[in-house]
Amino acid sequence: MAQFCWHGVWSVLLLLQPLLQPEVGGIFLSNLNATCFRCLCEASTGCSTSTACRQSYCGPFSISRAYWMDAGRQVLPADEPTRWGAFEDCANDYACATGIVSQYMEKYGTDCNGDGLVDCVDYTMLHVNGGPRCHGALGGTFATRFYQCLRQAHRPSRF
């Protein structure tokens, strides 16, 4: 009778791990998941999908044109970044806007708060403060909404 080798199974799983985790542009972004996007969106605009831009910030993540350009000018499928309105259309579309945010995080992802981890708090600090200046603390209503959302997401569900 053949014996089952767990060591071999774990070795294969470790080799396949990069293939089993979500990637953005070929780089795995740890902790940039649906919960993080939702909390960033909630804190930014209450996840409003209004198509109107306010003071040159657009969409549910309140993305500026400069942020979009810095992130690589992502657009909706079959659109062109040079088309007038391409930024606004993408930033106002939740799926496209998450792509903009992901590309920005891929470019600047770093440990902004110095806790030794790159997590959702760091991604949010990057989003609010900008890549080169991400070390500034989150504050005000934005911080209150963001941390409240994270706390709610990490509560165990009761049946």
N, C-alpha and C positions, 0 to 999 in steps of 0.2 A: 504494500500500500504506500503510495507516494505521500510525503509530508508537505504541507503547505508552508511556504516561506514568506512570512510577513516582511522580512527585511527586503526581499526582492520587490514586493508590492510597493513599499514605501519609497524605495529607490526610483521606481518608475514614476510614481506620483510626484516626487520632487523634481524629476526631469521634465514632467509635463506641466508643472505648476504655472510657468509663464504663459502657457497656451490656454490655461483654464481661467485666467483672470482677465477682466476687461482692460482693454488698452485704448489709448487715444493717440493716434498718429504714431503707433509703434512703441510708445512709452507708457508703462503702467503707472497710473497716478493713484497711489494708495489713499484710501479714505475719501476720494472724490466720487461719491456715490449719489444715489437718488435722494437720500436723506439730506446730504450736504447741499445738493442743488436746491431742494425744497426749502431748507432753512435760509439759505442765501437769498432765494427768491422772496420768501415771506418777509425777511428783514428789509429787503430793498424796496419792495413796492406792495407788499401784501399779495404777491403773485398776480398782480393786475396784468391782464393781456390787452389792455387798451392800446389801440394803434397810434394814439397821439404821443408824440415825444414831448418831454417837458424840459425846457432849458437845455436842449441838445443832448439829453439823456433819454434813451429809448428802451422800451420793452420791460418784461417782468424782472430783469436783473439790473435795470437802470444803467445801461451800457452807453458810454460816450463813443463818438466817432474815433477819437484818438486811441481808445482802448481796443476798439475793433480793428483799427489799422495795425496796432502793435501786436495783436493776436494773429494776424495773417489774413485779414479781410475775408473771412468765411461768408458764404452766401447760400441762399436756398438752392436746391438742385436746379440745374439748367439756367441759373442766373449768372451774371458776370459782375465781378467786384467794381468794374468801372461804370456800370449802369447807375444813373441818378436814381436814388431810392433803394439801392441794393442793401446798404447798411441798415436802413430803417426797417425794411421788410424782414431781414434776417433777425435783427435785434428784437422785433416785436413777435416773432415766432418762437415759442418756448423751446422746441427741439433745436432749431438753428442757433438760438441764443446760448443754449447749453454747450453747443459746439464752440462758440466764440469763447466762452468762459474756460472750457477745457483746454483750448489752444493757448490761452493766456497763462493758465496754470502750468501747462507743459513747458512753456518758455521760462517762467519765473519761479516755479515751485521751489520753495525753500522753507526752512524752519524759522518763521518770522518771530515767534514768541520765545525762542530759545529753550524750549522744553525737551529737546532731543528727538521730537517727532515731527513729521510733516503730516498734518491732519486737517480736518475741516476748518478748524479755527485759523490755521495758517493760510488756507486757501481763501478764507473770508477776509483776513487781514490783507492779503494780496489784492483781492478784488476791490476793497475799499480804499486802501492807501496807495496802491500802485506797486508794481514789481520792485523797483529800486528803493522804495521807501516803505516797505511793508511792515517795518517794526513798530509803527505807531499803534497804540492800543485802540480797540473798538470802544466806541462810546455812544451815549445818548439813546434815543429811541431805537436806532438800528441795533445796537448791542443788546438791548433789553429783548427785542423781538427775536433776534438770532439765538440767544442763549435759552430763551423760553422754548423755542422750537426744538432745539437740541435736547433739552431736558425731557420734553414730551415724547420725543422719538426714542429715547433710551429707557423710558419707563416700561416695566414688564406689562404685557397685556393681561387683563383679567377676563376670564370667561364666565 
